[in-house]
Every structure is written in C-alpha cells, then in structure tokens.
Amino acid sequence: MSRLESVIKELLHIKQELSLRINMLEMEAQQQWQTLLRKLSVLEDELEHDLVTLAEKLGHYEEERFVGNEQEIENLLNEFRALHSKSRH
C-alpha cells in the first residue's frame, strides 16, 4: 500500500469516527432537550396552578373588600331591618 493510500485510509477512518461521535452527541443533545422540555412542562403546569389559585384568592379578597364578608353583610341586613321596622311604627 502506498503512502497516499495509507493517508486516505486513515482520513476515512477519522471521518467515520467523527461521524459516529457527532451522531452520539446529537442523540445525547436530543435526550437532554427532551428532559428540559419535560421539566419546562412541569414548571408551566405548576405556574398555571399557582396563578389560578392566586386569582381565586384575589377574587375572594376583592369580593370581601367591596361587598364585605358574610357577617358584615348579615349585620348590615339586620340594621336595615331594624330601620325598616322603626319606620313602620
């Protein structure tokens, strides 16, 4: 085998090794990407749940702030009833 043939053979071998390494790195990168996507999906679900919970709490707080809690409403209703019965007499 001539020197040129030997160099060509060695270069082809290196090319095959590099191609194999690149394929392995691509598969590893794809696996890591899929893992990151799963983690991101979990985080998105948790965030959505937390936002819904926060919105519900905020809605309840706003309702109590503008309308009042049940006891305050009941007291106000009793005051109106008392005023109404006084105005009838």
HELIX and SHEET records of a PDB file:
HELIX    1   1 ARG A    3  PHE A   66  1                                  64    
HELIX    2   2 GLU A   70  ARG A   88  1                                  19    
END                                                                             
